[in-house]
């Protein structure tokens, strides 16, 4: 990790240096504190299970090359007992990665993305608007919005409908809607309130109404990148609220939630594979062991990325797809473990 991270930082600096210099108000301390601190946290956590895999291969290959394992085996130490220290190390890495994934990294990612948005990305008009947006607030209430601009905090053609069964009972519409950040209220301009009764309709119209709703402009945002910026408890709460509001495809959020657990758990699987592959002394020594290890690592990453993409597709079972790489490589690890015990 001490080799990988400085190289990653150096490459990133070479790509970002012109953007840093383009902002006169941007200090070195600010770049380190707001960007590279969070950059390092993210990539350390991402590479940790894979770095553990390579470390186990290097260490066990050294033991095997020096015939240390032959002496251990002749002392009637079982392969399972030989694995104890490895599992202890894998457990420390797994616990650390779980805490980082669920609580630390999302907060760090949010700060890093805010920095990138402010200094790296060009402002795109389409990123600041929402069109033809709908939201189910509860079992009987639905909200519609034809257009909303986050830059001006204003929207057009707003409506809220309330139903009794399948029959419309109340409807509130407004030509324009404005969000007031100061007091967290909405201003409805040129609004009309209609209440449908048994034998007549009650209609009230006016120029302006200041009110509150069970949503804010943040609820108009729906993008998978947002999931990376939410801690796990926030993400679970967001998913539950979105389900109640009738949001159909939440798989990208579910993939992010499940991945935060599946990737750290892979430390055990990769550790077993690494030890089982390098337990015996091979012709070619460290080089052949390292080549096999890197090959398996890239295959695992490939499976992981494919599973994430497929798991985010509407209608897919995200939990199964996210855990498929661990299941497949878990079977490989079990086979290698049983074979190494012999």
N, C-alpha and C positions, 0 to 999 in steps of 0.2 A: 504493500500500500504506500509505503514511503517513497517507492520508486514511481509508481503509477500516477499518484496525485500531483506531484510537482510537474511531471511531464504534461498532464492534462491541463494544469493551470498555465504552463508556458505556452502551449498550443492555443488556448483560449485567449490569452493576452495578445498573441500575434494577430489573431483575427479581430479582436475588439479594440485595439489600440487607437485606430482612427476615430472610432465612436467616442472613446474616452476623451481624446484631445479636442473633439468638436464642441465639448461643453466646458466653458471657462470656469463655471461655478462648481465643477466636480473635483473634489480633492482626493488624494491618494487614500487617506484614512476612510473616507466615505466609500470608495470603491472596495476596499478590503472588508470593511464592516458590513456593508449592505449587500455586496455581491459575492466576493470570493469566499467569505466565511460560509455563506449559505451554499455556494457552489461546491465547496469541499465537503460539507455535511451531506449533501445529496449524493455525490459520487462515492464517498466512503461507504455510505449505507448501501448503495447499489452494488458495488463491487465486493462487499464483504464476504458473502458466501463463496464467490468465485475465487477470491484471494485465499480464502481458507482452503479451498480445493487444491490450488497450486501449491500452497505451503505444505499441506499434508503429503503431496506427491514428492516434493523436494526433500522433506525431512525423512519420510519412510524409505525413499530411494537411497539416501545417505546411510541409513541404518542397514539396509539390505546390502549395499555395496561394501560395507565394512564387516560383513558377516555377523553383525550384532544379532540379527533375528535368528540365525542358526543357533547361536548360544542360548538365546531365550527359549527357543523351541526344544532344545536338548535338555533344558532345565524343567521340562514338562509344564511350561506355561501355556495355557490354551489360547487359541486365537481370540476367543471371547474376552478373556482376561487381558490380553494384549491390547484390545480395543478400548478398555476402560478410560485411559487418559485421553484418547482421541474424542470419546463421547463427552468427557468433561469439558474439553476445549470447545467442541461443537455446541454444547449447552450454553456456555458463556457467550459465544457469538450469537446464538439464536435469541437468547433473552435480550441481549443488547440491541439486536436488529429489530425485534418486536417492539420494544419501547420506542426506538427511533422511528420506525415505520408508522406506528399508530399515533404518536403524539408530537415528536420533535420535527421530523422531516416536513410534514404538511405546513407547519408554521413557518419553517425556514423557506420552503418553496414559495409560499405566498409573498414573503418579503423579497425574494430573489426575482419573482415574476413582476412585482411592482416596479423594481429597479429597471428590469429589462423593458417594460412597457414605457417607462418614462424616458429612458436614454437610448434605447436600441431600436425600437420599433417605430415605423412610420404610422401616423394616424390614418386610419382608413374610415371613410364615412360609414360604410356598411357595418363596421364594428360597433358603432354608436347608436344603432337603431334596431327596433324590433317591429316586425310587420305581421299582421294577421295572427295575433297571439290570443290563446284561450286558456282558461284555468278553472278547474273545478275546486271551489272553496270548501264545500262539504257535500253531503249526499243530495242536497236539493238546490244548491246555489252555484251558478256558473258566471264567469266573468269573460268578457270579450274586449279586445282592443285592436283596432285596425292598424294603428301606427303609434310608436313611442320613440322619442329621441332622448338618449341618456345625457347628451351634451346640453340640451336646453331644459331637460326634465319636464317635457311636455308631450302629451299624446293627443290623438284625434279619434273620434267616433268610438267612445267608450260605452259599455253597457254591462249591467249586472241583472241577471234573471233569477227569480226564485220560483220553484215549482212545488206543487202539491201533487205527488204522484207523477202523472205525465201532463198535468195541466198547469199552464203558466198562471201564477198568482200575483206576482209583483215584478215590475221592471223599472230600472233606473238607467237613463241614458244621458249622455252629455256630448256636445260637439267637441269640446276640448277638456283635457284633464291635466292638471299641473301638480307636481310633487313639491311640497314645502319641506326642505331638509331641516330647517330650524326647529319646527315643532312636530315633525313627522306626520303631517296631514296632507290630504289631497284637496285641491280646489277644483270643483266641477263648474265649468262655464257653459251657459246656455243649456241647462239641464232640464229633464222632464221626468217626473215620477208618476208611474201609472200603477194603480192597484185594481186588480180585476175581482169584482164581487159577483154575487150570484145573479143579480138582475141589472147591474149597472157597472160602469167603470169610473173610478175616481182618478182624475188627472190633475197634477200640479206642475206648473212650469215657472221658472225664474231664471235670473241672470247668473247667479253665483251661489255655490254652496261649499263651505269648508267642512270636511268630514274625515273620518278615519275608516280604514278597511283592514281586513285580516291578511293583508299582503303589503309589500313594499316594492319599489322598482327592482330590488335585488332578485325578486321571484320571477322577473321577466327574463332573466338570464338562464340559459340552459345549455351548457357546453361541458364536455368531458374534462377539459382542463381545470374547471372549477373543483372537481373532485380531488385533485392533487393538493389543493390548498386548504382542505377541510380536515381537521383531526377526525379520528374514527368515530367518536361519539357525535360530533357535528354531522358527519357524513351519514351515519345511521339515522339520525333525526331528520335530515334532509330527505333521505330516501322514503322514510315512513310518511312524511308530510306530502311528498310528491305523489305517492301511491294514493293517498286519500283525495288528492286533487285531480286524479285521473290521468296523470302523466303516463303514457303507454310504455315507452322504451327507456328504462333506467339501467340497462345492462352495462353501459360504460362506467356508471358509478359503482355498480356491483362488482365489476371486474377490478376496479381500483381497490375496493374494500377487501375483497378476498385475496388479492395479490399481496397485500400487506402482511398476511399471515403465511401464505404458501411459500413465498420466497425465503423467509428466514428458516422455515422448517426444512427446506431443501439442504440446509447445512449438514444435517444428519445423513441424508442420502448421498450427497457428494463426498462426505468423509468416508463412508463405508466403501464406495466405489474406488476412491483414491488409495485407501489402505490395501484393499483386495488386489488392485492392479499392481501395486509396487511391493507387495509382501514378499514375493519370491525374487531372487536375484536373476536378472535377465542379461542376455548378451546384448550389448549396446548401452547398458547401464542407465544412467540418469537421462540421457538424450532420448532414448526410446520411450521411457516412462513419461517424460514431459510431453513428448509429441502425442502420445495416446491421450494424456490428460487434457491437453489443449483442444484436441479433436472432439473429445466428449463434451468439453465445456461449450464449444461453439454449437454442437448439436443440441445441447440442452437449451441454450439461449434461443436458437432457432425455433424449437418446439414451444418455448415460452411465449415468444412474440406471436407465433401463429395462433396459439391458444387464446391470447389476449384479444386478437382481432376477431376471431370467430366467436368468442364469448360476448363481445360487444354488439353482435348482430341481433336485431329484434327477434324475439321468439326463442333465442338460444338459452340453454341452462348455463348461466355464467359460472356457477359454483363448480360444475363438472368440468367445464373447459379449462378453468384456471388451475384445477388440481390434476388434470390429465398428465402434464409433464412430470409432476412428482410421482404419480401412480406408475407411469411407464418406467421411469428411471428407478423407482423404488423396487420394481420387479427385477430390474437389472442388478441393483445393489443386493437384493436378497439372493439371487443366483450366484453372484460373485462371492458373497459372504459364506454361503453353504459350501461352495467349491473350495474356498480358501481354508475353511476349517478342516478339510480332509488332508 
